[in-house]
Amino acid sequence: MREWLLLGVATLMPGLAHGRATGLGVGVLLGEPVALTIAYRPDERQSIQLVQGWSFGQKRMHTGIDYLYTPTEIPADETLGLRYPVYVGVGLRTRLFGTSTVAAQERGNFGFRFPVGVGVEPDNLPLVVYFEMAPVWVVAPTSHGGFDGAIGAQLYF
């Protein structure tokens, strides 16, 4: 029981994120949407990510931009040489062109994304592989909820 309590406290403690690659990252997302990504990470905790791809679920072009913040890391065995950063964020999303959807038969929509994700980063490579979930609040042309989720990878230069 004590180990679980320590794990919970350590997971919520800020200040564990360290040694992450910074600069420009280029990668892919596989899921909803399937997309190419470009990220800029000015420091170890913050990044801005642009996503451009295709939503196969809604059959539309997906464009999004997110501000991501990494408050903590999941504790890891240091002998493995891996870090597990946990991030949260907020962003904008549009889906345009393509065919109509069931949600009010809208031709395009605009909304807000709230991504939450966890990554795996090797100590000796400027690479991150991550899983991301993002509840979405579509505000125009009609208000309704949505969800994005994908597995991605980015290589930093």
Z-matrix of the N, CA and C atoms (Angstrom, degrees):
N
C 1 1.440
C 2 1.534 1 110.40
N 3 1.311 2 116.41 1 -40.46
C 4 1.453 3 120.55 2 -179.54
C 5 1.531 4 111.03 3 -63.08
N 6 1.330 5 118.27 4 -37.29
C 7 1.454 6 121.72 5 178.87
C 8 1.525 7 111.15 6 -63.75
N 9 1.335 8 116.54 7 -40.22
C 10 1.469 9 120.57 8 178.68
C 11 1.527 10 110.66 9 -65.47
N 12 1.307 11 116.61 10 -40.28
C 13 1.458 12 120.80 11 178.92
C 14 1.527 13 110.36 12 -64.52
N 15 1.329 14 117.58 13 -44.03
C 16 1.466 15 121.33 14 177.89
C 17 1.528 16 111.41 15 -63.79
N 18 1.336 17 116.52 16 -39.70
C 19 1.459 18 120.52 17 178.11
C 20 1.523 19 110.12 18 -63.34
N 21 1.318 20 118.28 19 -42.86
C 22 1.462 21 122.13 20 178.58
C 23 1.512 22 112.25 21 -63.37
N 24 1.324 23 117.22 22 -44.67
C 25 1.461 24 121.07 23 179.49
C 26 1.523 25 110.20 24 -65.53
N 27 1.320 26 117.62 25 -43.44
C 28 1.462 27 121.15 26 -179.15
C 29 1.526 28 111.28 27 -65.17
N 30 1.320 29 117.61 28 -34.92
C 31 1.456 30 120.89 29 178.70
C 32 1.517 31 111.52 30 -66.55
N 33 1.307 32 117.33 31 -35.41
C 34 1.462 33 120.82 32 -178.35
C 35 1.517 34 113.97 33 -85.54
N 36 1.323 35 118.13 34 -10.33
C 37 1.467 36 121.12 35 -177.84
C 38 1.521 37 110.95 36 -76.14
N 39 1.326 38 118.11 37 126.57
C 40 1.456 39 119.11 38 172.31
C 41 1.521 40 109.53 39 -74.60
N 42 1.309 41 115.37 40 164.74
C 43 1.458 42 119.08 41 175.61
C 44 1.510 43 113.93 42 96.20
N 45 1.335 44 118.81 43 2.03
C 46 1.448 45 119.60 44 179.65
C 47 1.528 46 112.46 45 -88.85
N 48 1.340 47 116.56 46 -20.95
C 49 1.458 48 119.72 47 -178.70
C 50 1.532 49 109.38 48 -71.25
N 51 1.323 50 116.56 49 123.68
C 52 1.458 51 120.43 50 179.89
C 53 1.520 52 109.60 51 -156.51
N 54 1.316 53 116.13 52 154.38
C 55 1.446 54 121.31 53 173.01
C 56 1.516 55 115.34 54 70.25
N 57 1.318 56 119.29 55 22.10
C 58 1.454 57 121.48 56 -178.94
C 59 1.517 58 110.37 57 -85.88
N 60 1.325 59 115.41 58 151.04
C 61 1.461 60 120.56 59 177.64
C 62 1.519 61 109.94 60 -65.67
N 63 1.309 62 116.86 61 142.99
C 64 1.468 63 122.16 62 176.66
C 65 1.523 64 108.32 63 -122.09
N 66 1.321 65 115.50 64 169.93
C 67 1.454 66 120.52 65 178.96
C 68 1.511 67 111.69 66 108.35
N 69 1.317 68 116.19 67 -148.46
C 70 1.452 69 123.41 68 -176.14
C 71 1.522 70 110.29 69 -93.80
N 72 1.318 71 116.37 70 130.63
C 73 1.457 72 121.92 71 177.44
C 74 1.514 73 110.83 72 -119.79
N 75 1.321 74 116.49 73 140.88
C 76 1.457 75 122.68 74 178.78
C 77 1.516 76 107.44 75 -127.47
N 78 1.350 77 116.17 76 136.63
C 79 1.448 78 117.28 77 -178.01
C 80 1.510 79 114.33 78 -164.61
N 81 1.337 80 114.59 79 -164.29
C 82 1.460 81 122.82 80 -178.73
C 83 1.519 82 109.80 81 -134.51
N 84 1.327 83 114.97 82 153.86
C 85 1.466 84 123.67 83 171.56
C 86 1.516 85 107.93 84 -120.13
N 87 1.321 86 116.88 85 137.04
C 88 1.461 87 121.92 86 175.72
C 89 1.515 88 107.96 87 -123.04
N 90 1.299 89 117.07 88 117.51
C 91 1.459 90 122.38 89 -178.11
C 92 1.503 91 109.27 90 151.47
N 93 1.305 92 116.45 91 -130.07
C 94 1.469 93 122.29 92 177.48
C 95 1.508 94 108.24 93 -118.99
N 96 1.301 95 120.05 94 93.81
C 97 1.456 96 130.35 95 11.62
C 98 1.531 97 112.45 96 -94.10
N 99 1.332 98 115.77 97 174.08
C 100 1.463 99 122.57 98 165.55
C 101 1.516 100 104.42 99 -95.01
N 102 1.331 101 117.33 100 120.97
C 103 1.464 102 118.37 101 -168.88
C 104 1.518 103 112.47 102 -153.91
N 105 1.314 104 114.41 103 164.46
C 106 1.456 105 123.70 104 167.39
C 107 1.522 106 107.03 105 -96.88
N 108 1.325 107 117.10 106 146.13
C 109 1.457 108 120.87 107 179.96
C 110 1.526 109 110.32 108 -128.03
N 111 1.310 110 113.75 109 147.81
C 112 1.460 111 121.88 110 170.11
C 113 1.518 112 105.60 111 -130.18
N 114 1.321 113 116.54 112 128.80
C 115 1.462 114 120.82 113 -179.19
C 116 1.523 115 109.10 114 -127.80
N 117 1.314 116 114.53 115 146.10
C 118 1.460 117 120.18 116 172.24
C 119 1.518 118 106.92 117 -120.98
N 120 1.331 119 115.94 118 121.51
C 121 1.464 120 122.74 119 179.53
C 122 1.518 121 108.36 120 -114.69
N 123 1.358 122 117.48 121 99.07
C 124 1.467 123 119.60 122 -178.68
C 125 1.522 124 113.03 123 -71.58
N 126 1.332 125 116.89 124 -27.49
C 127 1.464 126 121.13 125 176.29
C 128 1.527 127 108.13 126 -145.66
N 129 1.320 128 115.86 127 -176.49
C 130 1.460 129 120.63 128 -173.65
C 131 1.516 130 114.37 129 -70.59
N 132 1.305 131 119.09 130 -16.78
C 133 1.462 132 121.76 131 -174.45
C 134 1.523 133 114.98 132 -107.09
N 135 1.323 134 118.58 133 -24.40
C 136 1.456 135 121.08 134 -173.00
C 137 1.521 136 110.96 135 -118.31
N 138 1.330 137 115.17 136 147.91
C 139 1.460 138 119.53 137 171.08
C 140 1.521 139 109.71 138 -154.92
N 141 1.309 140 114.04 139 158.27
C 142 1.459 141 122.36 140 174.10
C 143 1.513 142 105.54 141 -120.91
N 144 1.334 143 115.38 142 129.60
C 145 1.451 144 120.89 143 -174.01
C 146 1.532 145 110.39 144 -124.39
N 147 1.320 146 116.41 145 130.69
C 148 1.449 147 123.25 146 174.40
C 149 1.521 148 107.86 147 -106.43
N 150 1.323 149 116.53 148 132.13
C 151 1.466 150 122.04 149 -178.92
C 152 1.526 151 107.68 150 -122.70
N 153 1.338 152 116.61 151 128.59
C 154 1.466 153 121.49 152 178.00
C 155 1.527 154 107.55 153 -135.19
N 156 1.327 155 116.05 154 118.92
C 157 1.447 156 118.14 155 -178.95
C 158 1.508 157 113.10 156 -168.62
N 159 1.323 158 115.09 157 -151.31
C 160 1.452 159 121.99 158 -174.58
C 161 1.523 160 110.28 159 -129.74
N 162 1.329 161 115.85 160 132.23
C 163 1.459 162 122.05 161 173.92
C 164 1.521 163 107.94 162 -93.27
N 165 1.325 164 116.73 163 108.29
C 166 1.456 165 119.86 164 178.44
C 167 1.516 166 111.35 165 -73.02
N 168 1.343 167 117.39 166 -26.07
C 169 1.454 168 121.01 167 177.76
C 170 1.516 169 112.20 168 -66.44
N 171 1.336 170 117.20 169 -41.64
C 172 1.461 171 121.21 170 179.50
C 173 1.522 172 112.85 171 -104.17
N 174 1.323 173 117.08 172 -3.14
C 175 1.461 174 122.73 173 -179.36
C 176 1.524 175 111.58 174 53.62
N 177 1.347 176 114.74 175 54.47
C 178 1.460 177 121.73 176 -178.98
C 179 1.519 178 111.17 177 -144.47
N 180 1.334 179 114.14 178 160.37
C 181 1.460 180 120.16 179 173.34
C 182 1.524 181 108.80 180 -73.70
N 183 1.309 182 116.47 181 132.99
C 184 1.468 183 123.44 182 -177.87
C 185 1.526 184 107.84 183 -111.39
N 186 1.331 185 116.48 184 127.74
C 187 1.459 186 122.40 185 174.00
C 188 1.526 187 107.67 186 -130.60
N 189 1.308 188 116.36 187 131.58
C 190 1.456 189 119.61 188 178.69
C 191 1.514 190 111.49 189 -147.02
N 192 1.321 191 114.66 190 154.09
C 193 1.458 192 121.01 191 173.76
C 194 1.526 193 107.03 192 -137.53
N 195 1.330 194 116.02 193 131.29
C 196 1.460 195 121.80 194 -175.15
C 197 1.519 196 110.87 195 -129.45
N 198 1.326 197 115.20 196 145.10
C 199 1.457 198 122.41 197 166.02
C 200 1.528 199 105.38 198 -99.64
N 201 1.328 200 117.29 199 124.70
C 202 1.460 201 122.31 200 -177.72
C 203 1.527 202 109.78 201 -118.30
N 204 1.324 203 115.43 202 139.80
C 205 1.462 204 121.67 203 179.28
C 206 1.524 205 108.56 204 -128.73
N 207 1.321 206 116.67 205 133.46
C 208 1.465 207 122.67 206 -179.79
C 209 1.520 208 108.79 207 -105.09
N 210 1.357 209 117.52 208 99.63
C 211 1.460 210 119.34 209 -178.46
C 212 1.526 211 113.82 210 -81.09
N 213 1.340 212 117.21 211 -21.57
C 214 1.457 213 118.63 212 -173.01
C 215 1.523 214 110.83 213 -159.60
N 216 1.314 215 114.76 214 174.54
C 217 1.459 216 123.46 215 171.91
C 218 1.512 217 108.68 216 -128.45
N 219 1.313 218 115.89 217 149.54
C 220 1.457 219 120.50 218 171.66
C 221 1.529 220 106.42 219 -76.35
N 222 1.329 221 118.60 220 129.00
C 223 1.467 222 120.27 221 -178.84
C 224 1.531 223 111.14 222 -58.17
N 225 1.323 224 115.03 223 140.07
C 226 1.459 225 120.80 224 -178.06
C 227 1.522 226 110.37 225 -134.08
N 228 1.312 227 114.99 226 158.84
C 229 1.456 228 121.59 227 173.69
C 230 1.528 229 107.56 228 -71.11
N 231 1.314 230 117.86 229 118.89
C 232 1.463 231 121.65 230 -175.12
C 233 1.519 232 113.29 231 -64.13
N 234 1.327 233 118.19 232 -22.07
C 235 1.461 234 120.02 233 -179.93
C 236 1.524 235 111.97 234 -70.00
N 237 1.332 236 117.82 235 -19.62
C 238 1.466 237 120.84 236 178.66
C 239 1.521 238 112.05 237 -76.15
N 240 1.324 239 117.96 238 -24.88
C 241 1.453 240 121.50 239 -179.08
C 242 1.517 241 113.46 240 73.06
N 243 1.333 242 116.30 241 30.04
C 244 1.462 243 121.18 242 -179.57
C 245 1.516 244 110.53 243 -124.65
N 246 1.338 245 115.56 244 147.20
C 247 1.461 246 122.46 245 172.67
C 248 1.521 247 107.88 246 -117.22
N 249 1.337 248 116.28 247 151.99
C 250 1.454 249 122.22 248 -179.59
C 251 1.531 250 109.48 249 -127.17
N 252 1.340 251 117.95 250 78.06
C 253 1.464 252 120.04 251 -179.17
C 254 1.534 253 111.45 252 -71.54
N 255 1.319 254 115.25 253 143.99
C 256 1.465 255 122.75 254 176.46
C 257 1.525 256 106.52 255 -114.41
N 258 1.333 257 116.49 256 128.58
C 259 1.462 258 118.90 257 -177.95
C 260 1.527 259 111.80 258 -128.55
N 261 1.318 260 113.97 259 157.21
C 262 1.467 261 123.37 260 175.38
C 263 1.520 262 106.53 261 -132.97
N 264 1.325 263 116.52 262 161.82
C 265 1.449 264 117.62 263 -179.51
C 266 1.503 265 113.42 264 -167.89
N 267 1.315 266 113.63 265 -177.38
C 268 1.459 267 122.77 266 176.46
C 269 1.524 268 106.82 267 -145.79
N 270 1.332 269 115.92 268 145.58
C 271 1.450 270 118.17 269 -178.56
C 272 1.511 271 112.97 270 -162.25
N 273 1.317 272 113.94 271 -179.09
C 274 1.456 273 122.46 272 178.48
C 275 1.520 274 108.60 273 -113.33
N 276 1.354 275 115.62 274 148.00
C 277 1.453 276 119.76 275 179.67
C 278 1.516 277 109.66 276 -141.70
N 279 1.328 278 116.40 277 137.70
C 280 1.459 279 121.62 278 170.80
C 281 1.517 280 108.57 279 -127.01
N 282 1.297 281 114.15 280 147.74
C 283 1.465 282 120.35 281 170.16
C 284 1.514 283 106.44 282 -129.85
N 285 1.326 284 115.43 283 122.11
C 286 1.458 285 121.44 284 -173.32
C 287 1.516 286 110.53 285 -131.56
N 288 1.309 287 114.45 286 166.86
C 289 1.455 288 123.34 287 177.00
C 290 1.520 289 109.63 288 61.49
N 291 1.266 290 119.25 289 -168.62
C 292 1.455 291 121.50 290 179.36
C 293 1.521 292 112.57 291 72.37
N 294 1.332 293 115.26 292 -168.14
C 295 1.463 294 121.39 293 -175.53
C 296 1.514 295 111.32 294 -89.80
N 297 1.323 296 116.38 295 165.80
C 298 1.462 297 121.88 296 -179.77
C 299 1.519 298 111.06 297 -69.54
N 300 1.337 299 116.20 298 159.56
C 301 1.452 300 121.91 299 178.07
C 302 1.514 301 109.86 300 -113.87
N 303 1.315 302 115.98 301 169.93
C 304 1.460 303 121.70 302 178.18
C 305 1.523 304 110.67 303 -65.06
N 306 1.331 305 118.43 304 -33.58
C 307 1.470 306 122.44 305 -177.01
C 308 1.524 307 109.91 306 -69.27
N 309 1.314 308 116.75 307 89.23
C 310 1.468 309 125.30 308 176.00
C 311 1.533 310 113.26 309 64.49
N 312 1.318 311 117.73 310 15.61
C 313 1.468 312 121.85 311 179.44
C 314 1.531 313 112.37 312 50.91
N 315 1.311 314 116.59 313 38.12
C 316 1.468 315 121.36 314 -178.77
C 317 1.520 316 110.66 315 -74.18
N 318 1.303 317 116.88 316 147.02
C 319 1.469 318 121.39 317 179.87
C 320 1.520 319 112.38 318 -85.66
N 321 1.291 320 118.22 319 -21.24
C 322 1.456 321 123.49 320 177.26
C 323 1.514 322 107.14 321 -161.64
N 324 1.335 323 116.86 322 160.45
C 325 1.458 324 118.25 323 178.38
C 326 1.518 325 111.30 324 -145.51
N 327 1.320 326 114.06 325 163.06
C 328 1.458 327 122.97 326 -179.85
C 329 1.523 328 107.65 327 -135.53
N 330 1.328 329 116.64 328 138.56
C 331 1.457 330 118.80 329 179.18
C 332 1.514 331 112.41 330 -163.23
N 333 1.321 332 113.92 331 -171.82
C 334 1.458 333 122.88 332 -179.14
C 335 1.516 334 109.86 333 -112.36
N 336 1.333 335 116.20 334 140.43
C 337 1.468 336 123.09 335 176.11
C 338 1.523 337 108.72 336 -109.47
N 339 1.332 338 115.34 337 148.64
C 340 1.458 339 121.43 338 177.06
C 341 1.529 340 108.36 339 -130.56
N 342 1.356 341 117.36 340 75.38
C 343 1.460 342 120.60 341 -174.36
C 344 1.531 343 113.52 342 -71.47
N 345 1.317 344 113.82 343 143.77
C 346 1.466 345 123.79 344 173.42
C 347 1.519 346 105.21 345 -135.14
N 348 1.330 347 116.69 346 132.36
C 349 1.454 348 117.93 347 -177.80
C 350 1.506 349 112.89 348 -153.85
N 351 1.318 350 113.78 349 167.19
C 352 1.460 351 121.64 350 175.09
C 353 1.525 352 107.41 351 -135.52
N 354 1.336 353 115.09 352 137.36
C 355 1.453 354 120.25 353 -177.45
C 356 1.511 355 112.32 354 -118.87
N 357 1.312 356 114.27 355 169.14
C 358 1.461 357 123.00 356 171.96
C 359 1.516 358 105.98 357 -125.64
N 360 1.340 359 116.46 358 121.87
C 361 1.456 360 121.55 359 -178.41
C 362 1.524 361 110.18 360 -127.26
N 363 1.337 362 117.90 361 119.38
C 364 1.462 363 119.96 362 174.03
C 365 1.525 364 110.66 363 -69.90
N 366 1.335 365 116.62 364 145.48
C 367 1.464 366 121.00 365 179.89
C 368 1.520 367 112.82 366 -65.39
N 369 1.336 368 117.19 367 -30.97
C 370 1.460 369 119.86 368 -172.05
C 371 1.530 370 114.04 369 -104.38
N 372 1.348 371 118.59 370 7.92
C 373 1.462 372 122.27 371 177.41
C 374 1.524 373 109.79 372 -131.44
N 375 1.328 374 118.59 373 141.41
C 376 1.474 375 120.56 374 176.56
C 377 1.532 376 110.92 375 -84.06
N 378 1.313 377 116.15 376 57.08
C 379 1.461 378 124.12 377 -174.34
C 380 1.517 379 109.61 378 -127.47
N 381 1.332 380 116.66 379 143.24
C 382 1.463 381 121.25 380 171.47
C 383 1.521 382 107.53 381 -133.32
N 384 1.320 383 115.49 382 133.14
C 385 1.463 384 123.36 383 171.65
C 386 1.518 385 104.86 384 -114.02
N 387 1.340 386 117.69 385 131.69
C 388 1.456 387 118.99 386 -171.29
C 389 1.517 388 112.19 387 -143.74
N 390 1.320 389 114.60 388 159.44
C 391 1.457 390 123.90 389 172.32
C 392 1.517 391 106.76 390 -117.09
N 393 1.332 392 116.19 391 130.35
C 394 1.460 393 120.43 392 -175.88
C 395 1.523 394 110.39 393 -131.40
N 396 1.329 395 115.10 394 136.55
C 397 1.462 396 122.52 395 171.69
C 398 1.523 397 106.35 396 -120.03
N 399 1.342 398 116.88 397 141.06
C 400 1.461 399 119.23 398 -178.20
C 401 1.524 400 110.73 399 -143.30
N 402 1.336 401 116.80 400 101.11
C 403 1.460 402 118.07 401 169.68
C 404 1.528 403 108.53 402 -61.59
N 405 1.327 404 115.91 403 145.08
C 406 1.461 405 121.57 404 -176.14
C 407 1.520 406 108.92 405 -127.02
N 408 1.323 407 115.94 406 139.43
C 409 1.455 408 121.92 407 173.18
C 410 1.528 409 106.13 408 -117.10
N 411 1.314 410 116.22 409 105.54
C 412 1.462 411 121.98 410 177.47
C 413 1.523 412 107.34 411 -80.68
N 414 1.335 413 117.15 412 127.56
C 415 1.464 414 121.12 413 -177.08
C 416 1.522 415 113.43 414 -110.05
N 417 1.334 416 118.55 415 -17.98
C 418 1.465 417 119.55 416 -179.61
C 419 1.523 418 109.41 417 -146.17
N 420 1.292 419 120.22 418 140.90
C 421 1.450 420 127.91 419 5.86
C 422 1.534 421 113.52 420 -81.66
N 423 1.317 422 117.88 421 -18.37
C 424 1.463 423 120.97 422 173.46
C 425 1.515 424 108.07 423 -127.75
N 426 1.305 425 117.09 424 155.37
C 427 1.463 426 121.63 425 -178.47
C 428 1.524 427 109.83 426 -91.50
N 429 1.323 428 115.79 427 126.12
C 430 1.471 429 121.68 428 175.08
C 431 1.523 430 109.07 429 -163.61
N 432 1.298 431 116.47 430 167.51
C 433 1.455 432 122.19 431 -178.90
C 434 1.513 433 111.61 432 -91.62
N 435 1.305 434 114.48 433 167.10
C 436 1.453 435 121.37 434 177.50
C 437 1.511 436 109.59 435 -162.00
N 438 1.328 437 115.54 436 -175.87
C 439 1.454 438 119.67 437 -176.57
C 440 1.523 439 108.73 438 -155.47
N 441 1.324 440 117.02 439 133.13
C 442 1.461 441 123.58 440 171.05
C 443 1.521 442 107.20 441 -116.16
N 444 1.298 443 116.74 442 148.00
C 445 1.454 444 120.32 443 176.51
C 446 1.520 445 110.11 444 -160.79
N 447 1.326 446 117.39 445 138.27
C 448 1.453 447 119.62 446 -176.49
C 449 1.525 448 110.91 447 -161.14
N 450 1.311 449 114.32 448 164.64
C 451 1.461 450 123.37 449 169.39
C 452 1.521 451 105.44 450 -108.39
N 453 1.320 452 116.75 451 134.09
C 454 1.453 453 119.75 452 -176.39
C 455 1.511 454 112.82 453 -137.87
N 456 1.318 455 114.69 454 170.62
C 457 1.459 456 121.73 455 175.39
C 458 1.525 457 108.05 456 -147.49
N 459 1.321 458 115.91 457 141.86
C 460 1.462 459 121.89 458 177.61
C 461 1.522 460 109.21 459 -136.66
N 462 1.321 461 115.23 460 138.76
C 463 1.456 462 122.77 461 175.73
C 464 1.524 463 106.93 462 -109.52
N 465 1.338 464 117.15 463 128.26
C 466 1.467 465 122.38 464 -176.93
C 467 1.507 466 111.64 465 -100.17
N 468 1.336 467 114.89 466 141.05
C 469 1.478 468 122.25 467 -178.81
C 470 1.514 469 109.82 468 -114.41
